[in-house]
Amino acid sequence: MRTLSALMLLLMFVHASNGLNPCSSAKMWGAYNEMKAANCRNCDRYFHCIGNYRAVYQCTGPLRRSTASFISNMREWTDGFRDSGNNSAEDQKANNHGRHGRDCGIYLRNVGCAYRPSNKKCHW
């Protein structure tokens, strides 16, 4: 929790200095909250992907891609204190997948994720 608070303070500082796209920031935060609410195993990478996708393709204006990249990198940096480098590399792969407009559905059922985006529920 302390790590998330520090990250949010940093994001607010950067946002206040016009360094982030506000819509993209909101899309990333929304995907994070959706992931927490779903509480669904093996779905982390789907939410990495979809958050980046939404941040780039559902927003307008400058800095969409750089905002998604910055937030993803900060998350991986803070997660690096707990996770292995391999886990972070796979998370970054999912981040890039979404930022480049690719299908985030590959991170659902075929990797053991039971999340259903249509109803935002976790079940098979």
MODELLER restraints for C-alpha pairs under 7 A, 6 or more apart:
rsr = mdl.restraints
at = mdl.atoms
rsr.add(forms.Gaussian(group=physical.xy_distance, feature=features.Distance(at['CA:3:A'], at['CA:78:A']), mean=6.53, stdev=0.5))
rsr.add(forms.Gaussian(group=physical.xy_distance, feature=features.Distance(at['CA:14:A'], at['CA:20:A']), mean=6.52, stdev=0.5))
rsr.add(forms.Gaussian(group=physical.xy_distance, feature=features.Distance(at['CA:20:A'], at['CA:63:A']), mean=6.24, stdev=0.5))
rsr.add(forms.Gaussian(group=physical.xy_distance, feature=features.Distance(at['CA:20:A'], at['CA:67:A']), mean=5.15, stdev=0.5))
rsr.add(forms.Gaussian(group=physical.xy_distance, feature=features.Distance(at['CA:21:A'], at['CA:62:A']), mean=6.73, stdev=0.5))
rsr.add(forms.Gaussian(group=physical.xy_distance, feature=features.Distance(at['CA:21:A'], at['CA:63:A']), mean=5.45, stdev=0.5))
rsr.add(forms.Gaussian(group=physical.xy_distance, feature=features.Distance(at['CA:21:A'], at['CA:64:A']), mean=5.71, stdev=0.5))
rsr.add(forms.Gaussian(group=physical.xy_distance, feature=features.Distance(at['CA:21:A'], at['CA:67:A']), mean=6.02, stdev=0.5))
rsr.add(forms.Gaussian(group=physical.xy_distance, feature=features.Distance(at['CA:23:A'], at['CA:59:A']), mean=5.79, stdev=0.5))
rsr.add(forms.Gaussian(group=physical.xy_distance, feature=features.Distance(at['CA:24:A'], at['CA:55:A']), mean=4.05, stdev=0.5))
rsr.add(forms.Gaussian(group=physical.xy_distance, feature=features.Distance(at['CA:24:A'], at['CA:56:A']), mean=6.65, stdev=0.5))
rsr.add(forms.Gaussian(group=physical.xy_distance, feature=features.Distance(at['CA:24:A'], at['CA:59:A']), mean=6.14, stdev=0.5))
rsr.add(forms.Gaussian(group=physical.xy_distance, feature=features.Distance(at['CA:24:A'], at['CA:64:A']), mean=5.70, stdev=0.5))
rsr.add(forms.Gaussian(group=physical.xy_distance, feature=features.Distance(at['CA:24:A'], at['CA:67:A']), mean=6.41, stdev=0.5))
rsr.add(forms.Gaussian(group=physical.xy_distance, feature=features.Distance(at['CA:24:A'], at['CA:68:A']), mean=6.52, stdev=0.5))
rsr.add(forms.Gaussian(group=physical.xy_distance, feature=features.Distance(at['CA:25:A'], at['CA:55:A']), mean=6.97, stdev=0.5))
rsr.add(forms.Gaussian(group=physical.xy_distance, feature=features.Distance(at['CA:25:A'], at['CA:67:A']), mean=6.72, stdev=0.5))
rsr.add(forms.Gaussian(group=physical.xy_distance, feature=features.Distance(at['CA:27:A'], at['CA:51:A']), mean=6.08, stdev=0.5))
rsr.add(forms.Gaussian(group=physical.xy_distance, feature=features.Distance(at['CA:27:A'], at['CA:54:A']), mean=5.95, stdev=0.5))
rsr.add(forms.Gaussian(group=physical.xy_distance, feature=features.Distance(at['CA:27:A'], at['CA:55:A']), mean=5.19, stdev=0.5))
rsr.add(forms.Gaussian(group=physical.xy_distance, feature=features.Distance(at['CA:28:A'], at['CA:51:A']), mean=4.74, stdev=0.5))
rsr.add(forms.Gaussian(group=physical.xy_distance, feature=features.Distance(at['CA:28:A'], at['CA:52:A']), mean=6.55, stdev=0.5))
rsr.add(forms.Gaussian(group=physical.xy_distance, feature=features.Distance(at['CA:28:A'], at['CA:55:A']), mean=6.16, stdev=0.5))
rsr.add(forms.Gaussian(group=physical.xy_distance, feature=features.Distance(at['CA:31:A'], at['CA:47:A']), mean=5.92, stdev=0.5))
rsr.add(forms.Gaussian(group=physical.xy_distance, feature=features.Distance(at['CA:31:A'], at['CA:50:A']), mean=6.97, stdev=0.5))
rsr.add(forms.Gaussian(group=physical.xy_distance, feature=features.Distance(at['CA:31:A'], at['CA:51:A']), mean=4.95, stdev=0.5))
rsr.add(forms.Gaussian(group=physical.xy_distance, feature=features.Distance(at['CA:32:A'], at['CA:47:A']), mean=6.94, stdev=0.5))
rsr.add(forms.Gaussian(group=physical.xy_distance, feature=features.Distance(at['CA:35:A'], at['CA:47:A']), mean=6.23, stdev=0.5))
rsr.add(forms.Gaussian(group=physical.xy_distance, feature=features.Distance(at['CA:38:A'], at['CA:120:A']), mean=6.77, stdev=0.5))
rsr.add(forms.Gaussian(group=physical.xy_distance, feature=features.Distance(at['CA:38:A'], at['CA:121:A']), mean=6.06, stdev=0.5))
rsr.add(forms.Gaussian(group=physical.xy_distance, feature=features.Distance(at['CA:38:A'], at['CA:122:A']), mean=6.10, stdev=0.5))
rsr.add(forms.Gaussian(group=physical.xy_distance, feature=features.Distance(at['CA:40:A'], at['CA:114:A']), mean=6.82, stdev=0.5))
rsr.add(forms.Gaussian(group=physical.xy_distance, feature=features.Distance(at['CA:40:A'], at['CA:115:A']), mean=6.35, stdev=0.5))
rsr.add(forms.Gaussian(group=physical.xy_distance, feature=features.Distance(at['CA:40:A'], at['CA:122:A']), mean=5.59, stdev=0.5))
rsr.add(forms.Gaussian(group=physical.xy_distance, feature=features.Distance(at['CA:41:A'], at['CA:113:A']), mean=6.16, stdev=0.5))
rsr.add(forms.Gaussian(group=physical.xy_distance, feature=features.Distance(at['CA:42:A'], at['CA:111:A']), mean=6.99, stdev=0.5))
rsr.add(forms.Gaussian(group=physical.xy_distance, feature=features.Distance(at['CA:42:A'], at['CA:112:A']), mean=5.85, stdev=0.5))
rsr.add(forms.Gaussian(group=physical.xy_distance, feature=features.Distance(at['CA:42:A'], at['CA:113:A']), mean=4.85, stdev=0.5))
rsr.add(forms.Gaussian(group=physical.xy_distance, feature=features.Distance(at['CA:43:A'], at['CA:107:A']), mean=6.92, stdev=0.5))
rsr.add(forms.Gaussian(group=physical.xy_distance, feature=features.Distance(at['CA:43:A'], at['CA:108:A']), mean=6.58, stdev=0.5))
rsr.add(forms.Gaussian(group=physical.xy_distance, feature=features.Distance(at['CA:43:A'], at['CA:113:A']), mean=4.90, stdev=0.5))
rsr.add(forms.Gaussian(group=physical.xy_distance, feature=features.Distance(at['CA:43:A'], at['CA:115:A']), mean=6.95, stdev=0.5))
rsr.add(forms.Gaussian(group=physical.xy_distance, feature=features.Distance(at['CA:45:A'], at['CA:91:A']), mean=5.89, stdev=0.5))
rsr.add(forms.Gaussian(group=physical.xy_distance, feature=features.Distance(at['CA:45:A'], at['CA:94:A']), mean=5.73, stdev=0.5))
rsr.add(forms.Gaussian(group=physical.xy_distance, feature=features.Distance(at['CA:45:A'], at['CA:107:A']), mean=6.12, stdev=0.5))
rsr.add(forms.Gaussian(group=physical.xy_distance, feature=features.Distance(at['CA:46:A'], at['CA:104:A']), mean=6.00, stdev=0.5))
rsr.add(forms.Gaussian(group=physical.xy_distance, feature=features.Distance(at['CA:46:A'], at['CA:107:A']), mean=4.77, stdev=0.5))
rsr.add(forms.Gaussian(group=physical.xy_distance, feature=features.Distance(at['CA:46:A'], at['CA:108:A']), mean=6.30, stdev=0.5))
rsr.add(forms.Gaussian(group=physical.xy_distance, feature=features.Distance(at['CA:48:A'], at['CA:91:A']), mean=6.81, stdev=0.5))
rsr.add(forms.Gaussian(group=physical.xy_distance, feature=features.Distance(at['CA:48:A'], at['CA:94:A']), mean=5.97, stdev=0.5))
rsr.add(forms.Gaussian(group=physical.xy_distance, feature=features.Distance(at['CA:48:A'], at['CA:95:A']), mean=5.30, stdev=0.5))
rsr.add(forms.Gaussian(group=physical.xy_distance, feature=features.Distance(at['CA:49:A'], at['CA:94:A']), mean=4.87, stdev=0.5))
rsr.add(forms.Gaussian(group=physical.xy_distance, feature=features.Distance(at['CA:49:A'], at['CA:95:A']), mean=4.80, stdev=0.5))
rsr.add(forms.Gaussian(group=physical.xy_distance, feature=features.Distance(at['CA:49:A'], at['CA:97:A']), mean=6.11, stdev=0.5))
rsr.add(forms.Gaussian(group=physical.xy_distance, feature=features.Distance(at['CA:49:A'], at['CA:98:A']), mean=4.31, stdev=0.5))
rsr.add(forms.Gaussian(group=physical.xy_distance, feature=features.Distance(at['CA:49:A'], at['CA:104:A']), mean=5.66, stdev=0.5))
rsr.add(forms.Gaussian(group=physical.xy_distance, feature=features.Distance(at['CA:50:A'], at['CA:98:A']), mean=5.81, stdev=0.5))
rsr.add(forms.Gaussian(group=physical.xy_distance, feature=features.Distance(at['CA:50:A'], at['CA:104:A']), mean=6.00, stdev=0.5))
rsr.add(forms.Gaussian(group=physical.xy_distance, feature=features.Distance(at['CA:52:A'], at['CA:68:A']), mean=5.55, stdev=0.5))
rsr.add(forms.Gaussian(group=physical.xy_distance, feature=features.Distance(at['CA:52:A'], at['CA:95:A']), mean=5.85, stdev=0.5))
rsr.add(forms.Gaussian(group=physical.xy_distance, feature=features.Distance(at['CA:52:A'], at['CA:98:A']), mean=5.05, stdev=0.5))
rsr.add(forms.Gaussian(group=physical.xy_distance, feature=features.Distance(at['CA:52:A'], at['CA:99:A']), mean=5.05, stdev=0.5))
rsr.add(forms.Gaussian(group=physical.xy_distance, feature=features.Distance(at['CA:53:A'], at['CA:98:A']), mean=4.18, stdev=0.5))
rsr.add(forms.Gaussian(group=physical.xy_distance, feature=features.Distance(at['CA:53:A'], at['CA:99:A']), mean=4.97, stdev=0.5))
rsr.add(forms.Gaussian(group=physical.xy_distance, feature=features.Distance(at['CA:53:A'], at['CA:101:A']), mean=5.93, stdev=0.5))
rsr.add(forms.Gaussian(group=physical.xy_distance, feature=features.Distance(at['CA:55:A'], at['CA:64:A']), mean=6.19, stdev=0.5))
rsr.add(forms.Gaussian(group=physical.xy_distance, feature=features.Distance(at['CA:55:A'], at['CA:68:A']), mean=6.02, stdev=0.5))
rsr.add(forms.Gaussian(group=physical.xy_distance, feature=features.Distance(at['CA:56:A'], at['CA:64:A']), mean=5.07, stdev=0.5))
rsr.add(forms.Gaussian(group=physical.xy_distance, feature=features.Distance(at['CA:56:A'], at['CA:65:A']), mean=5.43, stdev=0.5))
rsr.add(forms.Gaussian(group=physical.xy_distance, feature=features.Distance(at['CA:56:A'], at['CA:99:A']), mean=6.13, stdev=0.5))
rsr.add(forms.Gaussian(group=physical.xy_distance, feature=features.Distance(at['CA:65:A'], at['CA:99:A']), mean=6.73, stdev=0.5))
rsr.add(forms.Gaussian(group=physical.xy_distance, feature=features.Distance(at['CA:72:A'], at['CA:95:A']), mean=6.90, stdev=0.5))
rsr.add(forms.Gaussian(group=physical.xy_distance, feature=features.Distance(at['CA:76:A'], at['CA:88:A']), mean=6.07, stdev=0.5))
rsr.add(forms.Gaussian(group=physical.xy_distance, feature=features.Distance(at['CA:80:A'], at['CA:88:A']), mean=7.00, stdev=0.5))
rsr.add(forms.Gaussian(group=physical.xy_distance, feature=features.Distance(at['CA:98:A'], at['CA:104:A']), mean=6.35, stdev=0.5))
rsr.add(forms.Gaussian(group=physical.xy_distance, feature=features.Distance(at['CA:108:A'], at['CA:114:A']), mean=6.62, stdev=0.5))
rsr.add(forms.Gaussian(group=physical.xy_distance, feature=features.Distance(at['CA:108:A'], at['CA:115:A']), mean=6.72, stdev=0.5))
rsr.add(forms.Gaussian(group=physical.xy_distance, feature=features.Distance(at['CA:114:A'], at['CA:122:A']), mean=5.23, stdev=0.5))
rsr.add(forms.Gaussian(group=physical.xy_distance, feature=features.Distance(at['CA:114:A'], at['CA:123:A']), mean=5.14, stdev=0.5))
rsr.add(forms.Gaussian(group=physical.xy_distance, feature=features.Distance(at['CA:114:A'], at['CA:124:A']), mean=5.40, stdev=0.5))
rsr.add(forms.Gaussian(group=physical.xy_distance, feature=features.Distance(at['CA:115:A'], at['CA:121:A']), mean=5.69, stdev=0.5))
rsr.add(forms.Gaussian(group=physical.xy_distance, feature=features.Distance(at['CA:115:A'], at['CA:122:A']), mean=4.20, stdev=0.5))
rsr.add(forms.Gaussian(group=physical.xy_distance, feature=features.Distance(at['CA:115:A'], at['CA:123:A']), mean=6.24, stdev=0.5))
rsr.add(forms.Gaussian(group=physical.xy_distance, feature=features.Distance(at['CA:116:A'], at['CA:122:A']), mean=6.16, stdev=0.5))
